[in-house]
Amino acid sequence: MNTNSTQETQALQEYSDKKRLSIFKLLTSACTHLYSKGKLQPDKWNAIVPVFADLCKNDPIFIAHLCVWATKGDSKDLKILSLYFNALNTGDGTPFYKGAKKNKPNFRQISSAMLQNLDPHLALRVLEFCHLKFGAPNLLNEAAHFPTGLLTAFKKYLKYRESNPEMLQGIKRSGLSNKLKQIYRLTHTCPSDDAASILNWPQKDKREIKIQKLPDFSKMSGAEIVETLEQTRLSPQVALSVLPPDKITARIAEALLNNATGNQAIILYNWFAKNGHLDNESIKKLFKNKVQQSTTAIDRIDTLTRNADVEDKKEMAQVRSEKRKATAKTSSLGKIFMHIDTSGSMQAAIEFAKEKGSIFAECVDNPKNNFRWGTFSTNGHMLPLPEDFTKESFFQSLFGVRAGGSTDCIACYQMAREFKADVDIYVSDSDHNIGSITKRINDCHTQNQHFTKPRIAIIIDFAPQVNTLEDGLKRAEIPVVRIRPESLNESALVAQSIRTALVGELAIIEEIMNTPLPSLPSWFHNMSVNQSKTTACVNP
């Protein structure tokens, strides 16, 4: 990205790495399930607005780098939120002060550049933010915040796709036509004749649009249907809306699956299973390959395969595990030991271990050899390994375990060292009350010279205000990272949290700040758009 001198850039307000880290941890815990059933959740939006607004004003350099870094990750919410709020960056290319001859860097154009890489589904969510009325005390006035530069970027987003009809065809095949139409509406942009034709979209201005009708499958043979699906590349959802159910043979089902994305395959799992198509070995193999290409839908595997047979559930869990390992880059993680607090007030920790224990086990290569766990209260107890590393098996292993007793956070410490764990994970409120943590750890290693300390301890933190466990571990020279339970609600953030813990928290901030800032694509400056409103031609 072309900016002014380093000295000029540094003239902008900038937070310390420690402050940035606290904000990053807040963001990764808050940017979860911003949408539910396709609808923005007002409480989550209202909670996150002041944090991003603060970055826009007080750390414009960090949010610019965060915007680029987030687009390379799997968290949809963090991706679209950082892109939108960076478009409100105080680094807007204007003079540093009235009468100044030099300008601030234009960090806002980074959002314009990154927008061009979003699919219509996520781009539309960013655009919907632009039409919301909101504010943040002392940071943003109560209003709709839609920068002119971002509006221009949306118009060029549309025009670039019109200039590349194969992109519009791809959007149509992916079932995203309606999302793209809504972007046209909300930016008051008329589609070109060709775009309207590809999207099958009649216009209010009575232009003659050549509407492409969906195939009439009712009059086709099975072979003709397969050939048509291969030629048109219709998304399976669109094709299923017009395919006569009694004509869908195994060959047609396979053709439908060939046209599906990884996410679409997961969403359609129940349809394929209910109709017996996954009993076909060829289709089942293709289905597994498709699921391995999935992105956001990977978090919905448990829900979407609720009624699957045991074998299918295991296979889906394996796919999810491989995705999490790849995202978290945990292939060199080594061994982990999970310590679960079952003391008097910690029923919540037990429930968390049931729900999330399998996630951590899935992030380790060969969990049968590299994962162990135990409970602690007054004493420590080793738990047997689950039958397999699925949520159901973790529920089964912890069934009937109840909270009670005092809190000895390191009651299982020696067990973990005997296992040679590289990472200790504590699910606890950290409120240790039996002896000195540091002394007992040091005594353990003095008495067992062959033991090695863990590379890092991760505390799933149920009581942020209590740091007894953290302090004791740090005094024993064991690095500690604390993670809030709510940041572990989706696999992208689970993987990111683990990776953050492993490489070191400040190393993540350094990684974000070292992410190169892009320039606008070369075509962007050569493409003109009409900024006037043209609502009369857009069909509602």
C-alpha positions in Angstrom: 0.0 0.0 0.0 1.3 3.5 -0.8 1.4 5.6 2.4 3.3 8.7 3.5 6.5 8.4 5.4 6.9 6.3 8.5 7.2 9.4 10.6 3.9 10.7 9.3 2.2 7.3 9.9 3.4 7.3 13.5 1.8 10.6 14.0 -1.5 8.8 14.2 -2.7 7.5 17.6 -1.3 4.0 18.4 -1.9 1.6 21.3 0.8 -0.5 23.0 1.1 -4.2 22.1 -0.3 -5.1 25.6 -3.4 -2.9 24.9 -3.8 -4.4 21.4 -3.5 -7.9 22.9 -6.4 -7.2 25.4 -8.5 -5.9 22.5 -7.7 -8.8 20.3 -8.7 -11.3 23.0 -11.9 -9.4 23.5 -12.6 -9.4 19.8 -12.0 -13.1 19.4 -14.3 -13.9 22.3 -17.0 -11.5 21.2 -17.0 -12.2 17.4 -18.9 -15.4 17.7 -22.3 -16.2 16.4 -23.0 -12.6 15.4 -25.7 -14.0 13.3 -28.3 -16.5 14.2 -30.5 -18.1 11.5 -29.3 -15.4 9.2 -30.2 -12.5 11.4 -27.9 -10.0 13.1 -28.1 -10.3 16.9 -28.5 -6.8 18.3 -27.0 -7.6 21.7 -23.8 -8.9 20.1 -23.6 -6.0 17.7 -24.1 -3.4 20.4 -21.4 -5.0 22.5 -18.8 -5.1 19.8 -19.4 -1.6 18.2 -17.6 0.4 21.0 -14.5 -1.9 20.7 -14.1 -1.4 17.0 -15.0 2.3 17.1 -12.2 2.7 19.7 -9.7 1.1 17.3 -10.9 3.3 14.4 -10.1 6.4 16.4 -7.3 5.4 18.7 -5.3 2.7 16.8 -6.0 3.1 13.1 -2.7 1.3 12.2 -3.6 -1.8 14.1 -7.2 -2.1 12.7 -5.8 -1.7 9.2 -3.5 -4.6 9.6 -6.2 -6.6 11.5 -8.6 -6.1 8.5 -6.1 -7.8 6.2 -5.0 -10.5 8.7 -8.7 -11.4 9.4 -9.6 -11.9 5.8 -7.1 -14.8 5.6 -8.7 -16.6 8.5 -11.9 -18.6 8.9 -13.9 -16.4 11.3 -16.6 -14.8 9.2 -17.6 -12.4 11.9 -14.2 -11.0 12.6 -13.6 -10.8 8.8 -16.6 -8.6 8.0 -16.5 -6.5 11.2 -12.9 -5.6 10.8 -13.4 -4.8 7.1 -16.4 -2.6 7.8 -15.0 -0.7 10.7 -11.7 -0.1 9.0 -13.7 1.8 6.4 -14.3 4.3 9.2 -10.6 4.5 10.0 -9.3 8.0 11.0 -6.4 7.3 8.6 -8.6 8.6 5.7 -6.0 10.3 3.5 -7.0 13.8 4.6 -4.5 16.4 5.9 -3.1 15.8 9.4 -4.5 19.1 10.5 -6.1 22.2 9.0 -3.6 23.8 6.7 -1.1 20.9 6.7 0.6 20.2 3.4 0.9 16.5 4.1 -1.9 13.9 4.4 -2.6 11.0 6.7 -2.2 7.5 5.1 -5.5 6.3 3.5 -6.1 3.1 5.4 -9.7 3.1 4.4 -8.9 2.0 0.9 -7.7 -1.3 2.4 -11.3 -2.1 3.1 -12.2 -1.3 -0.5 -9.4 -3.6 -1.7 -10.4 -6.5 0.6 -14.1 -6.2 -0.2 -13.3 -7.3 -3.8 -12.4 -10.7 -2.5 -15.6 -11.4 -0.6 -18.4 -13.6 -1.9 -21.8 -11.9 -2.2 -23.0 -13.5 1.0 -20.3 -11.8 3.2 -20.2 -8.7 1.1 -23.9 -8.2 1.7 -23.4 -8.5 5.4 -20.8 -5.7 5.2 -23.3 -3.6 3.2 -26.0 -4.2 5.7 -23.8 -2.8 8.4 -23.5 0.4 6.3 -27.3 0.9 6.6 -27.6 0.4 10.4 -28.1 3.3 12.7 -25.7 3.1 15.6 -23.3 5.1 17.7 -20.6 4.8 20.4 -20.2 7.5 23.1 -17.4 9.9 22.4 -16.4 7.9 19.3 -19.3 7.8 16.7 -22.4 9.8 16.5 -25.8 8.0 16.3 -26.3 7.6 12.6 -25.9 5.3 9.6 -22.2 5.2 8.8 -21.6 4.6 5.0 -18.4 6.1 3.8 -18.4 7.3 0.2 -15.2 5.3 -0.5 -16.9 2.1 0.5 -20.0 2.9 -1.6 -17.7 3.4 -4.6 -16.0 0.1 -3.7 -19.3 -1.7 -3.7 -20.3 -0.3 -7.1 -16.9 -1.3 -8.5 -17.4 -4.8 -6.9 -20.6 -5.1 -9.1 -19.1 -3.6 -12.2 -16.0 -5.8 -12.1 -18.3 -8.9 -12.0 -20.3 -7.6 -14.9 -17.0 -7.2 -16.8 -16.3 -10.9 -16.0 -19.5 -12.8 -16.8 -18.0 -16.1 -15.7 -17.9 -14.7 -12.2 -21.7 -13.9 -12.4 -22.2 -17.4 -13.7 -20.3 -18.8 -10.7 -22.3 -16.7 -8.3 -25.5 -18.1 -9.9 -24.3 -21.7 -9.7 -23.5 -21.2 -6.1 -27.0 -20.1 -5.3 -26.0 -16.5 -4.4 -27.9 -14.7 -7.1 -30.4 -13.2 -4.6 -27.5 -11.9 -2.4 -26.0 -10.2 -5.3 -29.3 -8.7 -6.4 -29.7 -7.2 -2.8 -26.2 -5.6 -3.2 -27.5 -3.9 -6.4 -30.6 -2.7 -4.6 -28.8 -1.4 -1.5 -26.3 0.5 -3.6 -29.0 1.8 -6.0 -27.2 0.3 -8.9 -28.7 -0.8 -12.2 -27.5 -4.2 -13.5 -26.2 -4.3 -17.1 -28.4 -6.1 -19.6 -26.1 -9.1 -19.6 -26.0 -9.2 -15.8 -29.7 -9.0 -15.5 -30.0 -11.8 -18.1 -27.5 -14.1 -16.2 -29.3 -13.4 -12.9 -32.8 -14.0 -14.5 -33.8 -10.5 -13.2 -36.5 -8.5 -15.1 -36.1 -4.7 -14.6 -38.7 -2.0 -13.7 -37.6 0.2 -16.7 -39.1 -2.4 -19.1 -35.7 -3.1 -20.7 -35.9 -6.2 -22.8 -34.0 -8.8 -20.7 -33.3 -12.2 -22.1 -34.4 -14.4 -19.2 -32.7 -17.7 -19.0 -35.3 -20.3 -18.0 -34.5 -23.2 -15.8 -34.4 -26.5 -17.6 -37.6 -28.5 -17.9 -36.4 -31.8 -16.4 -39.9 -33.4 -16.5 -39.5 -34.2 -20.2 -35.9 -35.4 -20.1 -34.5 -38.9 -19.7 -32.1 -39.7 -16.8 -29.1 -39.4 -19.2 -30.3 -36.1 -20.5 -30.8 -34.7 -17.0 -27.2 -35.7 -16.0 -25.9 -34.1 -19.2 -27.9 -30.9 -18.5 -26.7 -30.7 -14.9 -23.1 -31.1 -16.1 -23.5 -28.4 -18.7 -25.4 -25.8 -16.7 -23.6 -26.4 -13.4 -26.8 -25.6 -11.5 -26.4 -25.4 -7.8 -28.0 -28.5 -6.2 -30.5 -26.4 -4.2 -31.8 -24.7 -7.4 -31.8 -28.0 -9.4 -33.7 -29.8 -6.6 -36.4 -27.1 -6.7 -37.3 -28.1 -10.3 -36.3 -31.8 -10.5 -39.2 -34.3 -10.3 -38.4 -36.4 -7.1 -39.3 -39.6 -8.9 -36.7 -39.0 -11.5 -33.7 -38.6 -9.2 -31.6 -41.7 -9.7 -28.1 -42.4 -8.2 -26.5 -41.0 -11.4 -28.5 -37.8 -11.1 -27.7 -37.5 -7.3 -24.0 -37.9 -8.1 -24.3 -35.1 -10.8 -26.0 -32.9 -8.2 -23.2 -33.5 -5.7 -20.6 -32.8 -8.3 -22.1 -29.3 -8.7 -22.1 -28.7 -4.9 -19.6 -26.7 -2.9 -18.3 -28.3 0.3 -20.7 -26.2 2.4 -23.7 -27.1 0.2 -22.8 -30.8 0.5 -22.9 -30.6 4.3 -26.2 -28.6 4.3 -27.7 -31.3 2.0 -26.4 -34.2 4.0 -29.9 -35.2 5.3 -31.3 -35.2 1.8 -28.6 -37.5 0.4 -28.8 -39.8 3.5 -32.7 -39.9 3.7 -32.9 -40.9 0.0 -30.3 -43.6 0.4 -27.7 -42.0 -1.9 -24.9 -42.3 0.7 -25.3 -46.1 0.6 -23.8 -45.8 -2.9 -20.0 -46.1 -2.5 -19.2 -43.8 -5.4 -21.5 -41.1 -4.0 -20.3 -41.5 -0.5 -16.6 -41.1 -1.5 -17.5 -38.0 -3.5 -19.5 -36.6 -0.5 -16.4 -37.0 1.8 -14.2 -35.2 -0.7 -16.7 -32.4 -0.9 -17.0 -32.0 2.8 -13.2 -31.7 3.1 -13.5 -28.6 0.9 -16.1 -27.0 3.3 -15.4 -23.8 5.2 -18.0 -22.2 7.4 -20.4 -25.2 7.4 -17.8 -27.3 9.2 -19.2 -26.0 12.5 -22.6 -27.3 11.7 -21.6 -30.9 11.1 -22.9 -32.0 14.6 -26.3 -30.4 14.0 -26.7 -31.4 10.3 -25.7 -35.0 10.9 -27.6 -35.5 14.1 -29.6 -38.4 12.6 -26.6 -40.0 10.9 -25.5 -43.5 11.5 -22.5 -44.1 13.8 -20.1 -44.6 10.9 -21.1 -41.4 9.2 -20.7 -39.4 12.4 -17.3 -40.8 12.9 -16.2 -39.9 9.4 -17.7 -36.4 9.7 -15.9 -35.9 13.0 -12.6 -37.0 11.3 -13.1 -34.4 8.5 -13.7 -31.7 11.1 -10.7 -32.7 13.1 -8.5 -32.5 10.0 -9.8 -29.0 9.2 -9.2 -27.8 12.8 -5.6 -29.2 12.8 -4.9 -27.5 9.5 -6.3 -24.2 10.7 -4.6 -24.2 14.1 -1.4 -25.7 12.6 -1.2 -28.0 15.6 0.6 -30.9 13.8 3.6 -30.2 16.0 1.6 -29.7 19.2 2.7 -32.9 20.9 0.8 -34.2 23.9 -1.9 -32.4 25.9 -3.3 -33.1 29.3 -6.7 -31.6 30.2 -7.2 -30.8 33.9 -11.0 -30.4 34.7 -12.0 -28.6 37.9 -14.7 -30.5 39.7 -14.6 -28.6 43.0 -17.7 -27.3 44.7 -18.6 -24.4 42.4 -17.4 -25.8 39.1 -20.3 -27.7 37.5 -19.9 -25.3 34.6 -16.4 -26.6 34.0 -17.7 -30.2 33.8 -20.4 -29.1 31.3 -17.7 -27.3 29.3 -15.5 -30.4 29.2 -18.4 -32.4 27.9 -19.2 -29.9 25.1 -15.6 -28.8 24.1 -13.3 -31.6 25.3 -13.5 -33.3 21.9 -12.5 -30.1 20.2 -9.2 -30.0 21.9 -8.6 -33.7 21.4 -9.4 -33.3 17.7 -6.7 -30.6 17.4 -4.0 -33.1 18.4 -2.4 -35.7 16.0 -3.3 -39.2 17.0 -5.3 -38.3 20.2 -5.3 -41.9 21.4 -1.6 -41.5 22.1 -1.4 -37.7 22.6 -4.4 -36.8 24.7 -5.1 -37.5 28.4 -7.3 -35.9 31.0 -8.2 -35.9 34.6 -10.4 -34.2 37.2 -9.4 -32.4 40.3 -11.1 -31.1 43.5 -9.6 -32.1 46.8 -7.7 -34.9 45.0 -6.9 -35.7 41.4 -8.3 -38.6 39.4 -7.1 -39.8 36.0 -10.1 -40.3 33.6 -10.2 -43.2 31.1 -9.9 -42.2 27.4 -13.3 -41.9 25.6 -14.2 -44.6 23.2 -13.6 -42.1 20.4 -13.0 -38.4 20.3 -16.5 -37.2 19.6 -18.8 -35.0 21.7 -21.1 -37.9 22.5 -18.2 -39.9 23.9 -17.1 -37.0 26.1 -20.6 -36.7 27.4 -20.6 -40.5 28.1 -17.2 -40.3 30.0 -18.3 -37.5 32.2 -21.9 -38.7 32.8 -22.7 -38.5 36.5 -19.6 -36.5 37.5 -20.7 -33.8 39.9 -18.9 -30.8 41.4 -17.9 -31.0 45.0 -14.9 -30.6 47.4 -12.0 -28.1 47.7 -9.7 -27.0 44.9 -6.3 -28.4 44.3 -5.5 -27.1 40.8 -2.4 -29.1 40.4 -3.6 -32.4 41.8 -3.1 -34.0 38.4 0.2 -32.2 37.7 2.4 -35.2 38.3 0.1 -37.4 36.2 0.5 -34.9 33.3 4.3 -35.0 33.7 4.4 -38.8 33.7 2.4 -38.6 30.5 5.1 -36.2 29.2 2.4 -33.6 28.2 3.7 -30.6 26.2 0.6 -28.5 26.9 -1.5 -28.5 30.1 -5.1 -27.2 29.7 -6.9 -26.2 32.9 -10.7 -25.8 32.8 -11.1 -23.9 36.0 -12.0 -20.8 37.9 -8.3 -20.8 39.1 -9.4 -20.5 42.8 -6.7 -22.9 44.2 -6.8 -23.3 48.0 -4.6 -26.3 48.9 -0.9 -25.4 49.4 1.5 -23.4 47.3 1.3 -24.1 43.6 4.8 -22.9 42.9 6.5 -24.8 45.7 4.7 -28.1 44.9 5.6 -27.8 41.2 9.2 -27.1 42.0 9.2 -30.0 44.6 7.7 -32.3 41.9 10.6 -31.6 39.5 13.3 -31.7 42.2 12.1 -35.2 43.2 11.7 -36.3 39.6 14.6 -35.0 37.6 13.5 -36.7 34.4 10.2 -34.7 34.3 10.0 -31.7 32.0 7.7 -28.7 32.5 4.9 -28.1 30.0 5.8 -25.7 27.1 2.6 -23.8 28.0 -0.4 -23.9 30.2 -3.8 -22.8 28.8 -6.4 -21.8 31.4 -10.0 -21.9 30.2 -10.9 -19.0 32.4 -14.3 -19.2 34.3 -13.3 -16.3 36.7 -11.3 -13.5 35.1 -10.9 -11.8 38.4 -9.1 -14.7 40.0 -5.5 -15.4 39.0 -4.2 -17.7 41.8 -3.5 -20.6 39.3 -1.9 -18.3 36.7 0.4 -16.6 39.3 1.5 -19.9 40.7 2.3 -21.4 37.3 4.2 -18.3 36.1 6.3 -18.2 39.3 7.2 -21.8 38.4 8.4 -20.5 35.1 5.6 -22.0 33.1 4.1 -19.7 30.4 0.4 -19.1 30.7 -2.4 -18.1 28.4 -6.0 -17.5 29.6 -8.9 -18.0 27.2 -12.5 -17.1 27.9 -14.9 -20.1 27.4 -17.1 -18.0 25.1 -14.3 -17.7 22.6 -14.5 -21.4 21.9 -17.9 -21.6 20.2 -16.9 -22.3 16.7 -14.0 -24.2 15.2 -12.3 -21.3 13.5 -12.0 -19.5 16.9 -11.1 -22.7 18.8 -8.2 -23.3 16.4 -7.2 -19.6 16.5 -7.2 -19.6 20.3 -5.1 -22.7 20.5 -2.7 -21.4 17.9 -2.5 -18.0 19.7 -1.7 -19.8 23.0 1.0 -22.0 21.3 3.0 -19.3 19.5 2.5 -16.8 22.3 0.0 -14.0 22.6 2.3 -11.1 21.7 3.6 -13.1 18.7 0.1 -13.0 17.3 0.0 -9.2 17.6 3.4 -9.1 15.8 2.0 -11.4 13.1 -1.0 -9.1 12.6 1.2 -6.0 12.4 3.6 -7.8 10.0 0.7 -8.6 7.6 1.4 -6.6 4.4 -1.1 -3.9 3.6 -2.4 -4.3 0.0 -2.9 -1.8 -2.7 -6.1 -1.4 -4.6 -6.2 -3.8 -7.6 -4.9 -2.2 -10.8 -8.4 -2.3 -12.5 -10.0 -0.4 -9.6 -8.6 3.1 -10.7 -9.5 2.5 -14.3 -13.1 1.7 -13.7 -15.6 4.6 -13.5 -19.0 4.3 -11.8 -22.1 6.5 -11.6 -22.6 7.6 -8.1 -26.1 9.0 -8.7 -29.1 7.0 -7.5 -30.8 4.9 -10.1 -33.6 3.3 -8.1 -36.0 3.6 -10.9 -34.4 0.8 -12.9 -33.9 -1.7 -10.1 -36.6 -4.3 -9.7 -37.5 -4.7 -6.0 
